[in-house]
Amino acid sequence: MRNLLIGFAAFALAIGTAASSSYKVNLLQPSIINGQELKPGEYKIELKDNKAFVNKGSKTVVESDVKVETSDTKFSTTSIRYTGEAGKYKIQEIRLGGTNTKLVFNN
């Protein structure tokens, strides 16, 4: 019975961590996600079911569809790839430092 409970607890923990993840990202310049311009500063990105919720403090400032990709190797630092249009910087992807996770935004 004890082994069954330990197995269930490990399974529940695995599901809980797979269901959502969060990462901190520091934007150094005004950046656009899903048409919303974000001011420079630190943000927390929460991932849930192919959606990215970008939070500043306790407030969600933008929600966007996102594709989570896994690289063969870990990224040493967090980096952001932009596309420029009319002097605006739209976030195309974020490579999360210390992980092999890449977030691709559908702007």
Backbone atoms as SQL, in Angstrom:
CREATE TABLE atoms (id INTEGER PRIMARY KEY, chain TEXT, resi INTEGER, resn TEXT, atom TEXT, x REAL, y REAL, z REAL);
INSERT INTO atoms VALUES
  (1, 'A', 1, 'MET', 'N', 0.825, -1.185, 0.000),
  (2, 'A', 1, 'MET', 'CA', 0.000, 0.000, 0.000),
  (3, 'A', 1, 'MET', 'C', 0.875, 1.257, 0.000),
  (4, 'A', 2, 'ARG', 'N', 1.956, 1.246, 0.781),
  (5, 'A', 2, 'ARG', 'CA', 2.839, 2.403, 0.854),
  (6, 'A', 2, 'ARG', 'C', 3.468, 2.692, -0.507),
  (7, 'A', 3, 'ASN', 'N', 3.917, 1.642, -1.219),
  (8, 'A', 3, 'ASN', 'CA', 4.507, 1.822, -2.540),
  (9, 'A', 3, 'ASN', 'C', 3.497, 2.407, -3.523),
  (10, 'A', 4, 'LEU', 'N', 2.251, 2.001, -3.395),
  (11, 'A', 4, 'LEU', 'CA', 1.199, 2.520, -4.254),
  (12, 'A', 4, 'LEU', 'C', 1.012, 4.021, -4.021),
  (13, 'A', 5, 'LEU', 'N', 1.026, 4.448, -2.752),
  (14, 'A', 5, 'LEU', 'CA', 0.871, 5.866, -2.437),
  (15, 'A', 5, 'LEU', 'C', 2.054, 6.690, -2.940),
  (16, 'A', 6, 'ILE', 'N', 3.260, 6.163, -2.786),
  (17, 'A', 6, 'ILE', 'CA', 4.449, 6.867, -3.262),
  (18, 'A', 6, 'ILE', 'C', 4.408, 6.986, -4.783),
  (19, 'A', 7, 'GLY', 'N', 4.019, 5.913, -5.452),
  (20, 'A', 7, 'GLY', 'CA', 3.898, 5.937, -6.910),
  (21, 'A', 7, 'GLY', 'C', 2.851, 6.940, -7.363),
  (22, 'A', 8, 'PHE', 'N', 1.723, 6.990, -6.695),
  (23, 'A', 8, 'PHE', 'CA', 0.662, 7.939, -7.042),
  (24, 'A', 8, 'PHE', 'C', 1.127, 9.381, -6.823),
  (25, 'A', 9, 'ALA', 'N', 1.831, 9.628, -5.717),
  (26, 'A', 9, 'ALA', 'CA', 2.325, 10.975, -5.425),
  (27, 'A', 9, 'ALA', 'C', 3.318, 11.420, -6.506),
  (28, 'A', 10, 'ALA', 'N', 4.209, 10.537, -6.927),
  (29, 'A', 10, 'ALA', 'CA', 5.179, 10.862, -7.967),
  (30, 'A', 10, 'ALA', 'C', 4.461, 11.135, -9.288),
  (31, 'A', 11, 'PHE', 'N', 3.442, 10.367, -9.598),
  (32, 'A', 11, 'PHE', 'CA', 2.653, 10.548, -10.813),
  (33, 'A', 11, 'PHE', 'C', 1.936, 11.896, -10.778),
  (34, 'A', 12, 'ALA', 'N', 1.327, 12.232, -9.657),
  (35, 'A', 12, 'ALA', 'CA', 0.618, 13.501, -9.515),
  (36, 'A', 12, 'ALA', 'C', 1.587, 14.670, -9.649),
  (37, 'A', 13, 'LEU', 'N', 2.784, 14.551, -9.083),
  (38, 'A', 13, 'LEU', 'CA', 3.790, 15.601, -9.189),
  (39, 'A', 13, 'LEU', 'C', 4.224, 15.774, -10.644),
  (40, 'A', 14, 'ALA', 'N', 4.413, 14.676, -11.352),
  (41, 'A', 14, 'ALA', 'CA', 4.813, 14.744, -12.757),
  (42, 'A', 14, 'ALA', 'C', 3.737, 15.424, -13.593),
  (43, 'A', 15, 'ILE', 'N', 2.493, 15.122, -13.349),
  (44, 'A', 15, 'ILE', 'CA', 1.400, 15.757, -14.081),
  (45, 'A', 15, 'ILE', 'C', 1.345, 17.244, -13.749),
  (46, 'A', 16, 'GLY', 'N', 1.506, 17.583, -12.508),
  (47, 'A', 16, 'GLY', 'CA', 1.455, 18.985, -12.091),
  (48, 'A', 16, 'GLY', 'C', 2.545, 19.814, -12.737),
  (49, 'A', 17, 'THR', 'N', 3.737, 19.270, -12.847),
  (50, 'A', 17, 'THR', 'CA', 4.821, 20.040, -13.446),
  (51, 'A', 17, 'THR', 'C', 4.703, 20.072, -14.958),
  (52, 'A', 18, 'ALA', 'N', 4.119, 19.048, -15.557),
  (53, 'A', 18, 'ALA', 'CA', 3.964, 19.044, -17.006),
  (54, 'A', 18, 'ALA', 'C', 2.836, 19.968, -17.440),
  (55, 'A', 19, 'ALA', 'N', 1.864, 20.194, -16.600),
  (56, 'A', 19, 'ALA', 'CA', 0.690, 20.975, -16.972),
  (57, 'A', 19, 'ALA', 'C', 1.023, 22.453, -17.149),
  (58, 'A', 20, 'SER', 'N', 1.912, 22.997, -16.350),
  (59, 'A', 20, 'SER', 'CA', 2.286, 24.397, -16.523),
  (60, 'A', 20, 'SER', 'C', 3.712, 24.619, -16.053),
  (61, 'A', 21, 'SER', 'N', 4.350, 25.602, -16.683),
  (62, 'A', 21, 'SER', 'CA', 5.720, 25.979, -16.332),
  (63, 'A', 21, 'SER', 'C', 5.790, 27.494, -16.343),
  (64, 'A', 22, 'SER', 'N', 6.757, 28.039, -15.623),
  (65, 'A', 22, 'SER', 'CA', 6.933, 29.489, -15.667),
  (66, 'A', 22, 'SER', 'C', 8.418, 29.832, -15.718),
  (67, 'A', 23, 'TYR', 'N', 8.703, 30.953, -16.378),
  (68, 'A', 23, 'TYR', 'CA', 10.072, 31.398, -16.583),
  (69, 'A', 23, 'TYR', 'C', 10.119, 32.915, -16.445),
  (70, 'A', 24, 'LYS', 'N', 11.234, 33.433, -15.957),
  (71, 'A', 24, 'LYS', 'CA', 11.432, 34.882, -15.875),
  (72, 'A', 24, 'LYS', 'C', 12.244, 35.330, -17.078),
  (73, 'A', 25, 'VAL', 'N', 11.822, 36.462, -17.656),
  (74, 'A', 25, 'VAL', 'CA', 12.489, 37.021, -18.824),
  (75, 'A', 25, 'VAL', 'C', 12.638, 38.521, -18.605),
  (76, 'A', 26, 'ASN', 'N', 13.813, 39.060, -18.914),
  (77, 'A', 26, 'ASN', 'CA', 14.068, 40.484, -18.782),
  (78, 'A', 26, 'ASN', 'C', 14.122, 41.099, -20.176),
  (79, 'A', 27, 'LEU', 'N', 13.172, 41.991, -20.470),
  (80, 'A', 27, 'LEU', 'CA', 13.159, 42.682, -21.760),
  (81, 'A', 27, 'LEU', 'C', 13.966, 43.971, -21.636),
  (82, 'A', 28, 'LEU', 'N', 14.902, 44.179, -22.551),
  (83, 'A', 28, 'LEU', 'CA', 15.776, 45.344, -22.504),
  (84, 'A', 28, 'LEU', 'C', 15.274, 46.491, -23.369),
  (85, 'A', 29, 'GLN', 'N', 14.267, 46.218, -24.183),
  (86, 'A', 29, 'GLN', 'CA', 13.709, 47.242, -25.066),
  (87, 'A', 29, 'GLN', 'C', 12.212, 47.004, -25.215),
  (88, 'A', 30, 'PRO', 'N', 11.463, 48.020, -25.654),
  (89, 'A', 30, 'PRO', 'CA', 10.037, 47.783, -25.887),
  (90, 'A', 30, 'PRO', 'C', 9.860, 46.629, -26.871),
  (91, 'A', 31, 'SER', 'N', 8.979, 45.710, -26.553),
  (92, 'A', 31, 'SER', 'CA', 8.802, 44.499, -27.343),
  (93, 'A', 31, 'SER', 'C', 7.320, 44.199, -27.505),
  (94, 'A', 32, 'ILE', 'N', 6.971, 43.605, -28.636),
  (95, 'A', 32, 'ILE', 'CA', 5.570, 43.323, -28.927),
  (96, 'A', 32, 'ILE', 'C', 5.322, 41.819, -28.945),
  (97, 'A', 33, 'ILE', 'N', 4.279, 41.404, -28.219),
  (98, 'A', 33, 'ILE', 'CA', 3.777, 40.030, -28.268),
  (99, 'A', 33, 'ILE', 'C', 2.282, 40.125, -28.519),
  (100, 'A', 34, 'ASN', 'N', 1.821, 39.436, -29.560),
  (101, 'A', 34, 'ASN', 'CA', 0.399, 39.374, -29.886),
  (102, 'A', 34, 'ASN', 'C', -0.236, 40.771, -29.997),
  (103, 'A', 35, 'GLY', 'N', 0.510, 41.709, -30.590),
  (104, 'A', 35, 'GLY', 'CA', -0.002, 43.062, -30.793),
  (105, 'A', 35, 'GLY', 'C', 0.099, 43.986, -29.590),
  (106, 'A', 36, 'GLN', 'N', 0.510, 43.458, -28.450),
  (107, 'A', 36, 'GLN', 'CA', 0.608, 44.252, -27.221),
  (108, 'A', 36, 'GLN', 'C', 2.062, 44.655, -26.983),
  (109, 'A', 37, 'GLU', 'N', 2.306, 45.960, -26.846),
  (110, 'A', 37, 'GLU', 'CA', 3.670, 46.419, -26.590),
  (111, 'A', 37, 'GLU', 'C', 3.982, 46.340, -25.098),
  (112, 'A', 38, 'LEU', 'N', 5.099, 45.701, -24.795),
  (113, 'A', 38, 'LEU', 'CA', 5.567, 45.555, -23.416),
  (114, 'A', 38, 'LEU', 'C', 6.736, 46.500, -23.190),
  (115, 'A', 39, 'LYS', 'N', 6.725, 47.192, -22.074),
  (116, 'A', 39, 'LYS', 'CA', 7.820, 48.089, -21.719),
  (117, 'A', 39, 'LYS', 'C', 9.013, 47.255, -21.243),
  (118, 'A', 40, 'PRO', 'N', 10.216, 47.814, -21.320),
  (119, 'A', 40, 'PRO', 'CA', 11.379, 47.096, -20.784),
  (120, 'A', 40, 'PRO', 'C', 11.173, 46.772, -19.302),
  (121, 'A', 41, 'GLY', 'N', 11.677, 45.611, -18.891),
  (122, 'A', 41, 'GLY', 'CA', 11.558, 45.188, -17.502),
  (123, 'A', 41, 'GLY', 'C', 11.484, 43.685, -17.388),
  (124, 'A', 42, 'GLU', 'N', 11.297, 43.218, -16.150),
  (125, 'A', 42, 'GLU', 'CA', 11.242, 41.780, -15.891),
  (126, 'A', 42, 'GLU', 'C', 9.802, 41.287, -15.942),
  (127, 'A', 43, 'TYR', 'N', 9.615, 40.169, -16.634),
  (128, 'A', 43, 'TYR', 'CA', 8.300, 39.552, -16.794),
  (129, 'A', 43, 'TYR', 'C', 8.393, 38.068, -16.447),
  (130, 'A', 44, 'LYS', 'N', 7.268, 37.520, -16.080),
  (131, 'A', 44, 'LYS', 'CA', 7.171, 36.082, -15.836),
  (132, 'A', 44, 'LYS', 'C', 6.265, 35.511, -16.915),
  (133, 'A', 45, 'ILE', 'N', 6.740, 34.486, -17.607),
  (134, 'A', 45, 'ILE', 'CA', 5.947, 33.837, -18.643),
  (135, 'A', 45, 'ILE', 'C', 5.486, 32.492, -18.114),
  (136, 'A', 46, 'GLU', 'N', 4.172, 32.309, -18.058),
  (137, 'A', 46, 'GLU', 'CA', 3.586, 31.035, -17.636),
  (138, 'A', 46, 'GLU', 'C', 3.051, 30.328, -18.867),
  (139, 'A', 47, 'LEU', 'N', 3.368, 29.043, -18.971),
  (140, 'A', 47, 'LEU', 'CA', 2.926, 28.234, -20.105),
  (141, 'A', 47, 'LEU', 'C', 1.840, 27.270, -19.659),
  (142, 'A', 48, 'LYS', 'N', 0.714, 27.292, -20.377),
  (143, 'A', 48, 'LYS', 'CA', -0.389, 26.371, -20.106),
  (144, 'A', 48, 'LYS', 'C', -1.060, 26.031, -21.422),
  (145, 'A', 49, 'ASP', 'N', -1.041, 24.764, -21.793),
  (146, 'A', 49, 'ASP', 'CA', -1.775, 24.286, -22.973),
  (147, 'A', 49, 'ASP', 'C', -1.540, 25.132, -24.228),
  (148, 'A', 50, 'ASN', 'N', -0.297, 25.244, -24.654),
  (149, 'A', 50, 'ASN', 'CA', 0.067, 25.994, -25.867),
  (150, 'A', 50, 'ASN', 'C', -0.307, 27.471, -25.810),
  (151, 'A', 51, 'LYS', 'N', -0.402, 28.010, -24.611),
  (152, 'A', 51, 'LYS', 'CA', -0.647, 29.433, -24.400),
  (153, 'A', 51, 'LYS', 'C', 0.461, 29.972, -23.501),
  (154, 'A', 52, 'ALA', 'N', 0.888, 31.199, -23.791),
  (155, 'A', 52, 'ALA', 'CA', 1.846, 31.892, -22.937),
  (156, 'A', 52, 'ALA', 'C', 1.122, 33.061, -22.294),
  (157, 'A', 53, 'PHE', 'N', 1.211, 33.146, -20.975),
  (158, 'A', 53, 'PHE', 'CA', 0.634, 34.248, -20.217),
  (159, 'A', 53, 'PHE', 'C', 1.804, 35.068, -19.698),
  (160, 'A', 54, 'VAL', 'N', 1.932, 36.297, -20.180),
  (161, 'A', 54, 'VAL', 'CA', 3.037, 37.160, -19.795),
  (162, 'A', 54, 'VAL', 'C', 2.548, 38.051, -18.660),
  (163, 'A', 55, 'ASN', 'N', 3.200, 37.914, -17.508),
  (164, 'A', 55, 'ASN', 'CA', 2.772, 38.613, -16.295),
  (165, 'A', 55, 'ASN', 'C', 3.812, 39.632, -15.855),
  (166, 'A', 56, 'LYS', 'N', 3.309, 40.763, -15.382),
  (167, 'A', 56, 'LYS', 'CA', 4.140, 41.787, -14.737),
  (168, 'A', 56, 'LYS', 'C', 3.596, 41.904, -13.324),
  (169, 'A', 57, 'GLY', 'N', 4.369, 41.463, -12.343),
  (170, 'A', 57, 'GLY', 'CA', 3.837, 41.376, -10.982),
  (171, 'A', 57, 'GLY', 'C', 2.768, 40.297, -10.947),
  (172, 'A', 58, 'SER', 'N', 1.607, 40.610, -10.429),
  (173, 'A', 58, 'SER', 'CA', 0.531, 39.620, -10.361),
  (174, 'A', 58, 'SER', 'C', -0.491, 39.796, -11.482),
  (175, 'A', 59, 'LYS', 'N', -0.211, 40.701, -12.423),
  (176, 'A', 59, 'LYS', 'CA', -1.163, 41.001, -13.488),
  (177, 'A', 59, 'LYS', 'C', -0.709, 40.406, -14.822),
  (178, 'A', 60, 'THR', 'N', -1.627, 39.714, -15.509),
  (179, 'A', 60, 'THR', 'CA', -1.345, 39.217, -16.853),
  (180, 'A', 60, 'THR', 'C', -1.492, 40.385, -17.817),
  (181, 'A', 61, 'VAL', 'N', -0.412, 40.697, -18.551),
  (182, 'A', 61, 'VAL', 'CA', -0.442, 41.829, -19.465),
  (183, 'A', 61, 'VAL', 'C', -0.721, 41.409, -20.901),
  (184, 'A', 62, 'VAL', 'N', -0.411, 40.175, -21.243),
  (185, 'A', 62, 'VAL', 'CA', -0.711, 39.671, -22.589),
  (186, 'A', 62, 'VAL', 'C', -0.772, 38.151, -22.560),
  (187, 'A', 63, 'GLU', 'N', -1.629, 37.621, -23.421),
  (188, 'A', 63, 'GLU', 'CA', -1.779, 36.176, -23.609),
  (189, 'A', 63, 'GLU', 'C', -1.562, 35.901, -25.089),
  (190, 'A', 64, 'SER', 'N', -0.834, 34.826, -25.403),
  (191, 'A', 64, 'SER', 'CA', -0.534, 34.539, -26.792),
  (192, 'A', 64, 'SER', 'C', -0.419, 33.038, -27.022),
  (193, 'A', 65, 'ASP', 'N', -0.745, 32.614, -28.232),
  (194, 'A', 65, 'ASP', 'CA', -0.458, 31.240, -28.626),
  (195, 'A', 65, 'ASP', 'C', 1.054, 31.098, -28.714),
  (196, 'A', 66, 'VAL', 'N', 1.540, 29.934, -28.317),
  (197, 'A', 66, 'VAL', 'CA', 2.979, 29.697, -28.361),
  (198, 'A', 66, 'VAL', 'C', 3.222, 28.228, -28.683),
  (199, 'A', 67, 'LYS', 'N', 4.290, 27.986, -29.418),
  (200, 'A', 67, 'LYS', 'CA', 4.724, 26.621, -29.698),
  (201, 'A', 67, 'LYS', 'C', 5.978, 26.381, -28.876),
  (202, 'A', 68, 'VAL', 'N', 5.964, 25.354, -28.048),
  (203, 'A', 68, 'VAL', 'CA', 7.115, 25.024, -27.212),
  (204, 'A', 68, 'VAL', 'C', 7.935, 23.968, -27.944),
  (205, 'A', 69, 'GLU', 'N', 9.189, 24.302, -28.238),
  (206, 'A', 69, 'GLU', 'CA', 10.083, 23.374, -28.924),
  (207, 'A', 69, 'GLU', 'C', 11.224, 22.990, -27.996),
  (208, 'A', 70, 'THR', 'N', 11.765, 21.802, -28.205),
  (209, 'A', 70, 'THR', 'CA', 12.881, 21.302, -27.407),
  (210, 'A', 70, 'THR', 'C', 14.107, 21.160, -28.296),
  (211, 'A', 71, 'SER', 'N', 15.186, 21.804, -27.886),
  (212, 'A', 71, 'SER', 'CA', 16.446, 21.754, -28.622),
  (213, 'A', 71, 'SER', 'C', 17.252, 20.526, -28.184),
  (214, 'A', 72, 'ASP', 'N', 18.202, 20.130, -29.016),
  (215, 'A', 72, 'ASP', 'CA', 19.080, 19.014, -28.666),
  (216, 'A', 72, 'ASP', 'C', 20.055, 19.378, -27.551),
  (217, 'A', 73, 'THR', 'N', 20.377, 20.673, -27.432),
  (218, 'A', 73, 'THR', 'CA', 21.319, 21.122, -26.417),
  (219, 'A', 73, 'THR', 'C', 20.700, 22.247, -25.596),
  (220, 'A', 74, 'LYS', 'N', 21.259, 22.453, -24.393),
  (221, 'A', 74, 'LYS', 'CA', 20.777, 23.526, -23.525),
  (222, 'A', 74, 'LYS', 'C', 21.303, 24.867, -24.014),
  (223, 'A', 75, 'PHE', 'N', 20.492, 25.900, -23.787),
  (224, 'A', 75, 'PHE', 'CA', 20.905, 27.264, -24.109),
  (225, 'A', 75, 'PHE', 'C', 21.652, 27.825, -22.903),
  (226, 'A', 76, 'SER', 'N', 22.822, 28.428, -23.134),
  (227, 'A', 76, 'SER', 'CA', 23.627, 28.930, -22.014),
  (228, 'A', 76, 'SER', 'C', 23.017, 30.186, -21.391),
  (229, 'A', 77, 'THR', 'N', 22.369, 31.020, -22.195),
  (230, 'A', 77, 'THR', 'CA', 21.730, 32.235, -21.697),
  (231, 'A', 77, 'THR', 'C', 20.361, 32.384, -22.359),
  (232, 'A', 78, 'THR', 'N', 19.529, 33.192, -21.749),
  (233, 'A', 78, 'THR', 'CA', 18.239, 33.487, -22.359),
  (234, 'A', 78, 'THR', 'C', 18.464, 34.502, -23.475),
  (235, 'A', 79, 'SER', 'N', 17.900, 34.216, -24.640),
  (236, 'A', 79, 'SER', 'CA', 18.018, 35.146, -25.762),
  (237, 'A', 79, 'SER', 'C', 16.661, 35.275, -26.439),
  (238, 'A', 80, 'ILE', 'N', 16.458, 36.431, -27.050),
  (239, 'A', 80, 'ILE', 'CA', 15.185, 36.737, -27.696),
  (240, 'A', 80, 'ILE', 'C', 15.452, 37.071, -29.157),
  (241, 'A', 81, 'ARG', 'N', 14.695, 36.439, -30.041),
  (242, 'A', 81, 'ARG', 'CA', 14.792, 36.737, -31.470),
  (243, 'A', 81, 'ARG', 'C', 13.591, 37.601, -31.841),
  (244, 'A', 82, 'TYR', 'N', 13.888, 38.719, -32.495),
  (245, 'A', 82, 'TYR', 'CA', 12.858, 39.678, -32.884),
  (246, 'A', 82, 'TYR', 'C', 12.702, 39.717, -34.397),
  (247, 'A', 83, 'THR', 'N', 11.548, 40.196, -34.834),
  (248, 'A', 83, 'THR', 'CA', 11.374, 40.641, -36.209),
  (249, 'A', 83, 'THR', 'C', 11.052, 42.124, -36.123),
  (250, 'A', 84, 'GLY', 'N', 11.659, 42.906, -36.996),
  (251, 'A', 84, 'GLY', 'CA', 11.441, 44.348, -36.972),
  (252, 'A', 84, 'GLY', 'C', 10.490, 44.766, -38.077),
  (253, 'A', 85, 'GLU', 'N', 9.565, 45.645, -37.726),
  (254, 'A', 85, 'GLU', 'CA', 8.604, 46.139, -38.708),
  (255, 'A', 85, 'GLU', 'C', 8.161, 47.525, -38.277),
  (256, 'A', 86, 'ALA', 'N', 8.372, 48.512, -39.130),
  (257, 'A', 86, 'ALA', 'CA', 7.972, 49.893, -38.857),
  (258, 'A', 86, 'ALA', 'C', 8.546, 50.403, -37.536),
  (259, 'A', 87, 'GLY', 'N', 9.809, 50.052, -37.258),
  (260, 'A', 87, 'GLY', 'CA', 10.454, 50.524, -36.042),
  (261, 'A', 87, 'GLY', 'C', 10.007, 49.831, -34.769),
  (262, 'A', 88, 'LYS', 'N', 9.208, 48.787, -34.882),
  (263, 'A', 88, 'LYS', 'CA', 8.711, 48.027, -33.717),
  (264, 'A', 88, 'LYS', 'C', 9.399, 46.669, -33.695),
  (265, 'A', 89, 'TYR', 'N', 9.612, 46.140, -32.490),
  (266, 'A', 89, 'TYR', 'CA', 10.276, 44.852, -32.332),
  (267, 'A', 89, 'TYR', 'C', 9.285, 43.809, -31.821),
  (268, 'A', 90, 'LYS', 'N', 8.924, 42.879, -32.707),
  (269, 'A', 90, 'LYS', 'CA', 8.004, 41.808, -32.340),
  (270, 'A', 90, 'LYS', 'C', 8.816, 40.585, -31.922),
  (271, 'A', 91, 'ILE', 'N', 8.466, 40.015, -30.784),
  (272, 'A', 91, 'ILE', 'CA', 9.171, 38.817, -30.320),
  (273, 'A', 91, 'ILE', 'C', 8.744, 37.635, -31.167),
  (274, 'A', 92, 'GLN', 'N', 9.719, 36.998, -31.790),
  (275, 'A', 92, 'GLN', 'CA', 9.471, 35.822, -32.618),
  (276, 'A', 92, 'GLN', 'C', 9.688, 34.552, -31.795),
  (277, 'A', 93, 'GLU', 'N', 10.783, 34.539, -31.008),
  (278, 'A', 93, 'GLU', 'CA', 11.054, 33.379, -30.164),
  (279, 'A', 93, 'GLU', 'C', 11.910, 33.775, -28.973),
  (280, 'A', 94, 'ILE', 'N', 11.792, 32.976, -27.918),
  (281, 'A', 94, 'ILE', 'CA', 12.616, 33.148, -26.724),
  (282, 'A', 94, 'ILE', 'C', 13.282, 31.816, -26.433),
  (283, 'A', 95, 'ARG', 'N', 14.599, 31.836, -26.343),
  (284, 'A', 95, 'ARG', 'CA', 15.371, 30.646, -25.957),
  (285, 'A', 95, 'ARG', 'C', 15.725, 30.809, -24.491),
  (286, 'A', 96, 'LEU', 'N', 15.266, 29.890, -23.677),
  (287, 'A', 96, 'LEU', 'CA', 15.363, 30.015, -22.225),
  (288, 'A', 96, 'LEU', 'C', 16.679, 29.447, -21.706),
  (289, 'A', 97, 'GLY', 'N', 17.525, 30.325, -21.155),
  (290, 'A', 97, 'GLY', 'CA', 18.835, 29.943, -20.643),
  (291, 'A', 97, 'GLY', 'C', 18.752, 28.890, -19.548),
  (292, 'A', 98, 'GLY', 'N', 19.684, 27.930, -19.598),
  (293, 'A', 98, 'GLY', 'CA', 19.723, 26.863, -18.608),
  (294, 'A', 98, 'GLY', 'C', 18.771, 25.730, -18.926),
  (295, 'A', 99, 'THR', 'N', 18.034, 25.860, -20.034),
  (296, 'A', 99, 'THR', 'CA', 17.097, 24.809, -20.452),
  (297, 'A', 99, 'THR', 'C', 17.342, 24.511, -21.933),
  (298, 'A', 100, 'ASN', 'N', 16.639, 23.535, -22.445),
  (299, 'A', 100, 'ASN', 'CA', 16.664, 23.286, -23.883),
  (300, 'A', 100, 'ASN', 'C', 15.300, 23.657, -24.493),
  (301, 'A', 101, 'THR', 'N', 14.616, 24.607, -23.860),
  (302, 'A', 101, 'THR', 'CA', 13.273, 25.023, -24.257),
  (303, 'A', 101, 'THR', 'C', 13.306, 26.308, -25.073),
  (304, 'A', 102, 'LYS', 'N', 12.576, 26.282, -26.186),
  (305, 'A', 102, 'LYS', 'CA', 12.440, 27.454, -27.043),
  (306, 'A', 102, 'LYS', 'C', 10.951, 27.733, -27.214),
  (307, 'A', 103, 'LEU', 'N', 10.550, 28.987, -26.994),
  (308, 'A', 103, 'LEU', 'CA', 9.164, 29.409, -27.152),
  (309, 'A', 103, 'LEU', 'C', 9.044, 30.156, -28.469),
  (310, 'A', 104, 'VAL', 'N', 8.199, 29.667, -29.367),
  (311, 'A', 104, 'VAL', 'CA', 7.987, 30.298, -30.663),
  (312, 'A', 104, 'VAL', 'C', 6.599, 30.927, -30.657),
  (313, 'A', 105, 'PHE', 'N', 6.569, 32.252, -30.857),
  (314, 'A', 105, 'PHE', 'CA', 5.306, 33.003, -30.804),
  (315, 'A', 105, 'PHE', 'C', 4.723, 33.151, -32.184),
  (316, 'A', 106, 'ASN', 'N', 3.402, 33.087, -32.269),
  (317, 'A', 106, 'ASN', 'CA', 2.676, 33.269, -33.528),
  (318, 'A', 106, 'ASN', 'C', 2.084, 34.666, -33.548),
  (319, 'A', 107, 'ASN', 'N', 2.925, 35.658, -33.835),
  (320, 'A', 107, 'ASN', 'CA', 2.444, 37.055, -33.844),
  (321, 'A', 107, 'ASN', 'C', 1.655, 37.323, -35.105);
